[in-house]
Amino acid sequence: MFGEGFSSISNKEVAPMHCPQTTIPQFSSSRDSVMLGNFYNTEAEENGFERLPDHLLIEVFVRLPASDWVAASCVQKRCAALFRGEGLWQAALTRRWPSAGKEKRWPGPIGRGLSKSKRRYTALYVSKHIFPFSSLDGEIDELAGHTYLFLKEQLELSVTPVSYGLLHGTIVDQFLACGKERDTAYELASKVWLAVINNLEENEHTFRLFMQIAEEWEVFLPYPYSKSHSVQWRLFERLFTDFRDCLMQVDYYDVLTRAKHKFELIPPTWLGY
């Protein structure tokens, strides 16, 4: 999704844990691109916009709303090249989060890509719009975003069965390595899982992934690596709602049995094949 390419950032929407959807960063339509293109083509000679050097164009672009960036990048090849380059994203990162350039301790198994300004910008954007942490410092905000990107990529791009326990342990270890208490690491890892589960697309790959994770959850893991009740609930909720039509009868009753084993009360909307 986010961080792996400009197009993947521009065409996705990300939802917070308990809200329908939050845009991150959602770019504007082709109509806006045409409007910006007309501005370039009809007024270029009068305003000298095309004669601006790259560093000034970058300063213009980083002051635009993020929703206009894809339109701006589609106007000319020169603009597209600027959005593919490191300079624009470094300028956007510095302008939006001035403290992001400071050296910070970053141990642990999940890297943040120090030389990849676009990925760091995306991670900070994710942290700001998905994780409502008002009292945490900049490092943990960025860490939450990078952890989200890491987990979502691992789940979306997997071609072989993934291990929930291994991924969950990696996330928890990352927070612990950055000095977080066990309870905080457990809470943050749960929030990351909820956000990712909420934002995986409704397709066959996601359905099979959820079915696999539901089966693996029968394995016991010690705290703080143990399974979050809210994460388990949300995964089963998506299976019984978003992926209900994908469940064969035998699969439905198997998943329902697992759900009844985990939760005291089952919502009526989950019942009935």
N, C-alpha and C positions, 0 to 999 in steps of 0.2 A: 504493500500500500504506500505508505508515506515515505519517504526518504529514499526509495529505490529508483525513482525516476520522476521527471517533471510531470509526465502525463498521468502517472499513477496518483500523484498528489491532487491533480486538478480534477479528476473525475470521481472522487470518492467523497462520501459523507461519513462522518464519525459521530456516534451517539455517546453521550455521557452515560454513566452507569444506570441511572434511573429516569432518564428522559428519552423521548423518542429519537431525536437526532440533533446533532450539532455539526455545523459546517467547519471543515478543517482542510486547508484553506480552500473553500469552494470558489472556483473561478467562473467568470461570467460567460455568457453565451456567444455564439458566432455572430449574433446581431451586433453585440458590442464591438466585436472584432472588426466588423464592416464599418461601424461608425468611426472607430479609431483609424482604420485604414483610409477612410475618406478624408479624415483630418490630415493625415500624412500626405496624401496624394494631391489634394486640392489646395492646401495652404502651405505646403512645404517651401515653395519659392518665396512666399511672402514672409513667413515667420522664421525661416532659416533653421527649422527644427532638424532637418536631415544633416545639417552641417555641424551640429553639436558633436563634440568629441565623446568617446565612449564613457568617460568618467562622469560627464555631466548628464548623459542619458541615464546612467545608472542612478544618479541622484534623483532624477525625475521619477523613474520607475519605483524606487523604494518608497517614495512618498505617495504612490497610488494605493488604494485599498487592495488587499490581497485578492479580492474578488475580480479585479480587473487585470490581473497579471497574465492569465492565459490569453486574453484578448490582445494585450500589448505584445506578447511574444509571437503572435500570429501575423502581425502587421507586415513585417519585413524579415528577410533572412538575417539581417544584422541584429534585429531585436531578439530573434530566436537564439542567435549565438550568444548574446549577452546573458540570457536566462539559463543557458547551458553552462556558462562559465562560473568560476569560483568568485570572481570579483563582485558580481551583483549580490550573490547570497551572503557574502561576507559583509557587504555594506548594509544589507537588510538586517542581518543578525546584530550588527553593532548598533544600528539605529533603534531597533525594537527592544533589544536586551543588551544595554551597554556593558553590563557586568559579565556577559557570556565569554568575553575574551580573557578574563582573568584565569590564571593557573589554579587548578583545583585538584585535590587528591581524588583519583578515580581508579581504585583497584577493582578486582572482581572479574567474572567471566564475560560480561557484556561490555563491549567497547562502545564509545560514543563517537568515534570518527573525528578526531580533533581537526583534521585537515578538510573535512567535508562540511562546509558551512551550510549547504542546503539541508543535509540530514539533521544537523544541529538545530537549524531554524525550525524544521518540521517537528523535531522532538520537543522543543520549547513550546511550540504552538499547540501540540497535543497536550502537554502538561497543563497549559493555561486553560484550555477549553474542555478537557475531559475530567481532569482531576482537580476538584475544588479545594486545593490546599492553600489556605490563606496564611498559615503560620510557618510554613516550611521555607527553608532558604532556597536560593537559586539552584544549587547543586542537585538537591533531591527533586526539584521540579523537573530539571532536565533529565535526571535519571529515570523518573517515572515515564517520561515520553520515550526515551530510548528503549526502556524495557517493554513498553507497549509495542513499539515498532519491531523489536526483536521477536516477541512472541507471535505477533500477527504474521510476520514473514515466515516464521518456522511452520506455522499451521497452514498458511495458504500455499506455500511452495513445496510442501512435503509430497514426495512421490512414493515414499515407503511409510509404513505405520509409525506414528510418532508415539513417544512415551510421555504421558502426562506427568508421571512422577519425575522424570528427568528434567523436563522443561520447568515444572513448578520448582524443583529444587534449585535449578540454575537461577531463577528469578529471586527466590528467597536468599540464596547465597550472595547475589549481587547487592541486595539491600544490607545484608549483614556485613559484607566486606566494606561498605561505605559508612559503617559505624552506627547503623540503626539497631535499636533494641529488637529482641525477638518478637514482641507483640506488634511493634511498628512494621517490621518486615512482613509478618503474617498479614496484617491489614492491607499494606500496600500491594502485596502480591495478589490478594483477593480482588482488590479494585482493578488491577491490571487485567486479570482474567475476566472479570465482569465486562469491562469495556471491550475487550477483544471478542468475547462471545456475542455481545450485542451487535458488533459490526462486521462479523463474517457474513458474506453474501449467501443468499439462499440458492444453493446449487448442490449437485450430487456429491461433490468433494466434501463440502461442509457437513452434509448429512452423514456420510460415512465416518467422518472425523468425530462427530458428536456421538455416534453409536459406539465407536471404539473407546472414546474417553469414558462413556457411561459404564462400559464393561470393566475398564481398568480401575475405576473408582472402588471396586470391591477390595482392592489391596490396601492394607493399613499402612499409614505413614505417620511417624512421630511428629509432634509439635516442634517447631513451627511449620513443618512441611506437610502437616495434615490438611485434609480437604476442607474447604470453606463451605458451610451450609448454604450460604447465599449463592455461591457459584454453582453448586450442584443443582439447586432449585432452578436457576436461570437456564441451565443447559437442558434439563428435562422439560422446562416450560417451552423452550424453542422446539424441542422434538415433538411435543404434543400439539403445538400450534402451527409454527411456520413449516414444519416438515411432516405434518400428519398424513398428507397424501402419499408420502414416500414410504410409509410404514406398511409392510405386508402384515397380514393378520398375526402370524407367528411372532414377528418382530414387535408388533404393538403390545401383545400380551407379555412378552419378555421384558420390554421397557417398563410397562405398567407394574409388573412384579417387582422390578428393581426400585421403582419410585415408591411403592408401598412399603418396601423394606427400609427406605431411608427417611421417609417423611410420615409423620403421624396422620396428617390430613391431606387428602388429595382433592384439588379443585374439581368441581363438576365438569369444567370445560376439558379436562384431561380424559374423562371417561367416555366410553362408547366408541366402538370401531366402525 
